[in-house]
Amino acid sequence: MLLRRLTMVMQVAAAAMLGLPAIAADIHDFWDRRCAECHGHAAAFARGHLVVVDGKLQGTHHKQDLKRFMGQHEMGPALVGDIYAMLLAQAVSAPLYQQKCAACHDTAAKFARASLILRDGVIVGKSNRLPLAEYLQRHGRLKPEEIGVVVDALTRVHREIDGATVR
C-alpha cells in the first residue's frame, strides 16, 4: 500500500517536472490521503461546501477561480483537472450510492476497487462477471429508476480510480 502511494506521488511529481500531459492516478486515493483530513469525504465536501454556477464549481471563499486555487493548494497543477471534475460530478449528483449501498459496501471508491471491472465499456462484477445494471435488478432493493443512477456513479468512480487522466 505504501509503495503504491509513493509510486503515485513520484509519478505525479515527475510528470509535473517534465511537463508530461498525462499519467494514471487514483484520484480518490489521493483525496483520501491528502485532502480528507481537513475536508472530509470528497462527495460530502462537494455537496456541502461547493455550489455549481453556470456549470462551474464555486467555493465559499473562491468564487471566481476555484480551479486556480486548487492548483496552488496541496495537489499542484497536475491533479487539478481530474479532482475538479470529480468534485463537480459529486456536487451535481444525488447521494444515492451513499444512501442505499454504502452501509454494506463502504465508499463507492473502495467498492469499485474491490469488486468492479470495466469490460467493453460496461461496469461488471469482478467475481460474477455480470453487468452491474443487470445484477442490481435483484440486489439492493433499488427502484428501477435508481439503478441507472447507481451504475453511472460507479462507472464514473471506477474510471476515476483506475486510470483517471492527470492533466
N, C-alpha and C positions, 0 to 999 in steps of 0.2 A: 504494500500500500504506500509506504513512504517512498519507495523507489519510483513508483508510478507518478506520485505527486512531484517529486524532484525532477523527474524526466520532463513532465509537462511544463514546469516553471522554466527549466533550461531551454526547452523548445521555444516557448513564447519569448524569452529574453533573446535568444539567438536570432529568431525571425525578426524581432523588432530592431536589433542592432544591424542586421544585414539588409533590412528593408524588404524582406520577403513578403509576398502578398498573402500567403495562406499556410496554415498548419492545422491539424486536427486537435481539438481540445474538448474536454468535457466541461462545459461552462457551468453546469450545476455543481460539479465537484469544486470548481474554482470558487463559486459563490459561497458554498458551504465552508470552505477553508478560509477565505479571505474577507468575506463580507457579512456572513451570518452573525458573527459575534456582536456586531453593532446594529445590524439592520434586520436580523431575524431571517426567517424563511423567505426566499425570493418572491413567491406568489403573494404571501401575506403583506410583504413590504410594498409590492407593486399595487395591490388593491387598496391598501390602507394609506399610502403616503404619496402616490403618484396619480396624476389625472391625465387624460388624453384630451388634447385640444387640437382640433384640425388635424388629427392623425398623428400628432407628436406628443411625446411624454413631457410632462412638466412636473417638477418637484416643488415642494413648498418654498424653498429658497432659490431654486434655479429654474426660473420660468422661461427665460429666453433661449438658453442653450445647454440643456441638461447633458447632451452627448459630450460637449466640450468639457464640462465639469467632470464627467465620469472618466474621461481620458486622463485627467490630472489627479484623480482620486483613487489610489490603491491599485488600479488594474492596468494603468498605462494605456496607450492608444491601441495596442494590438488586439485587445479583447472588447473594446467599446462597442463595436457594431453588433456582435453576437449577444452580448449581455443586454444591450439596449433593446434588441429585437425580442429577446426572451422576456424582459420586463414589460414591454409593450403588449406582447401576446397575453401575458398573465393579467395585465391591467384590464384588458377588454374581454376576458373570458370569465364565465361563471365558475365558482369553485366546486364544480360538480364532482370531480375526482376526490377532492378532499372530503366532501360531504358523504359520498356514497361508497368510497373504496379504501380510503387511507386507514381506517380503523383496522382493517385486516392486512392491507398490503403496503403500509408505510407510505413514504412520499412517492410521487409519480416517478421521480428520477431513480430512486432505489428499486422500485418495482420494474421499471424499464430495463435497468442494468441487469437485474437478476433473472427476469422472466420473459423478455420480449426480444424478437429479432425482426429485422425488416427483410422480407423476401419478395422480390419483384415489385417493390414499392408498396407492399401490403404488410402491415404490422401483424405478426403472428406469435403465438406462444412458443417459447423455446422447447418445452417438453412435449406438448401435444401437437405442435405444428399447425394448429387450427387458426384461421384468420380470427383476430380478436373480435371483430364485429359479429361473426357467427357464434363464437363462444359466449359472448355477452348476452345473447338472446335467451340463454338458460342459466346464466350466472349473475349474481349481484343484484337481482331484483330491480334492474333498471327499466324504466319505461322505454318503449320503442324510440321515442324522440330523444332520449338521453344517450342512447348507445353511440350514435354518430359523434356527439359532443365528446364523450369519453375517448372514443377511438381517435378522433382528431387530436385531442390533447396529448394522448400517449404517443401518437405518431410524431408530433412536434417535439415532445420531450426526448423521445428516442433519438431523433436527429440531433438534438442539442447535446446529448451525452455521448453520441457515437459518431463523431466526425463533423461537428459544427465547424464551419469555416471561420477561422480567426482572421479578421480583416486588418 
